[in-house]
Amino acid sequence: MNKPAKVNQGIWIGIFIAVLLWSGIGPKDYPTWFLEVFPALLGGAVLWYTRDMFPLTRLVYVLILIHCIILMVGGHYTYAEVPLFDWLKDAFNLDRNNYDKVGHFVQGFVPAMVAREIVVRHRVFNYAGWRDFFIVCFCLGFSAFYEMIEWIVALASEEAADAFLGTQGYVWDTQSDMAYAMVGAIVALAFLGRMHDRQLQANGFVAVEGA
């Protein structure tokens, strides 16, 4: 069985480090910056450690890099003050800066594809329907876990809480964050499943069929 084709590690690492350095130069708040970019740093370390024993498909590597960039941009400006989304707020007369909703959508979208790769390659499920149901539930659980981390940070540090939470006074922020993650997971599975299957099949991994 062939191993999945690797992305160009030099390009991937170069982009990751370049955006990380930019993000860490003069962020709005260094404690908030660290909290926001820590998942990207942890993810990068895990990918480096597993690069030979469990290399991922190109699609999943690219999605993870995009997710890391989104985290780093949010860390630099804080999720409530990303300039492009301030402009969108003013241009479309919105109530809030919605960059955090992009982040939570991607929080479901990207982990869904990572989870899909793992369960397909390990042949965890015999039916595609149960596989996808599990993945969506996993992404919801992951989102809920992240919301609990935000809650703990808010209790521990009132100073960093507002910037890290990015609620902007929206009372249903936590619930909507999880909803966006769920939608992101469903969209990823629906629109990227076939592309992902082609990359997996090219390397000897066969996705299950049926519901």
N, C-alpha and C positions, 0 to 999 in steps of 0.2 A: 504493500500500500504506500502510495506516495505521500510525502508530507505536503501540507498546504504551502503554496507559493508565498514567499515572504515579500513584504513591501521593502522598498529601499530604506534600510534602517537609518542610514546617514541623513537622508532627507527628512524622515519622520522625527528623528531626534533633533535635527537642526531647527525645524519649525517649532517644536515643543520648547526648546531652550530659548529661542529668540523671543517667542511670545511671553514666556515666563519672565525673562529679564525685563522686557518692556513693562509687563504687569507690575513687577516689583519696584520700578523706579517711580517714586513719588505717588504711591496710591493714596487714596483719600484717608485711609486709616490702616496702619500695619496689622493690628490684631485682627481686624475684619478681613484684610487681605489674606492673612495666613489661614484663617478659618475657611475662606472660600476656595483657595487654591490647594488646600491640603488633599482633597480627594483626587485632584489631578496628579499631585506628587506621588500619592500612594498608588494610583493606577499605573503611572509610569514605572514605578519601581517593580510592581508585579509583572508588567509586560516584559521588562528587562530580564527578570529572573526566569520567566517561563518561555523566553524567546526561542529556545532550542527544544525544550521538552514538550511544549504545547503551542507551537506557532499558530496564529489565527489566520483566517482568510484576509485578503487585502481589504475587502469591504468593511469588515469589523475593525481592522486597524485604523482605517480612515475615519470611521464613525467615532471611535474612541478619541482620536486626535481632535476632531471637531468639538466633541464634548469638553475636552480639556481646555480648548481655546475659549469656549463660552464661559467656563468657570474662571479662567484667568481674566477675561474682560470684566466679568462681574466683580472679581476681587479688586481690580484696579479702581473702578469707578464706584463700587457698590451697586447692587442690583437695582436700586431705586433711582440711580442717577446716571445711567448710561446715556451719553449725549444723543445718539441717534434716536433712542426711544423717547427722550425728552422732546425732540423735534416732532416725532410722530404724535406724541401726546398733544402738542400745541396745534399741529397741522390738522388733526382730526378731532380736536376738542374732546379728548379722552379724559377720564377722571384721574388716571394714574400712569406712571411709567411701567410698561408691561414687559420689560426685559426679563423679570423674574419668571414670568409665565413661559417665555421661550425656554428658560433654563429647566423648568419643571417638565415641560413637554419632552425635551431632550433627555431628561432624567428617566423617562419611561422608554423613549425611542431607542436609545443606545443600549441600555442594559437588556432590553428585549432581544436584540440581535446577539449580544454576548451570550445570554442564557440560551438562545436558540442554537448557537454553535456548539456549546458544551453538551446540551442534551441530545442533539443529533449525533455528534461524534461518539458519545458514550452509549448511544442506543437506549436511552432511558425510557422512551415511550414507544408503544407499538402502533398508536393511532395519532394522526396529526392533530385532530380536534382536542384530545386530552393534552397533547404537548403545548398547543397554543394557549389553552385554558390555564395550564400551570404557569406559563411564562407571564401572562397578564397578571395572575395572582402574585407571582414573585415580584413583578415590578411595582404593584400596589403595596406589597409588604416593604419593599425597599424604600419607596417614597414615604410610607408611614414612619419607618425607622429614622429617616433623615429628618422628618418633622419633629420627632422626639428629641433628636440631637439639638435641633434649633431651640426647642423648649428648654432643654437643660442649659444651653448657653445663655438663653435669656434670663433664667433664674440665677445663674452664676455671675453674670456680668451685665448689669443694666446699661452700662456705658456702650457696650458693643452690640446690645440686643437689637436696637432699632435698625442699625445698618445691616446686620447679619440677617435678620428676619425679613426686612423689606416689605412689611405688611402695608405700609403707607395708609394706615387707618382703615383698611378693608377688613370687616369683621369675619368674612368667610374666606380669608386668605388661605388658611391651612387646608380646608376642604377643597377649595378650587385648585390648589397646588397638586393634591393627590389625583384630582379628576384629570388635570392636564397630563400627568404622568401616565394614567391609565389610557387616555386617548393616544398619547405618543406611542405606547407599546402596541396598541391595536393597529395604528397606522403603519408602524414599522413592519409588523408581521404581514399585513395585507399587501403592502407595496414593494417590500424588499425580499419577500420570501423566495420568489422564483430566482431572482438574481443570486441570492445567497445559496440556494440549492445548486445552481450551476457551478459556482465556485467550489462548493463542497464536493460535488460529483466529479469535478475535474481532478480532485485529489483523492478519490477513492471512497468518499463518505456518501452514503445514500440516505436521503431523508425518507421517512415513512409517508405513506399515502393514506387518504381516506379520513373519515371523521370518527 
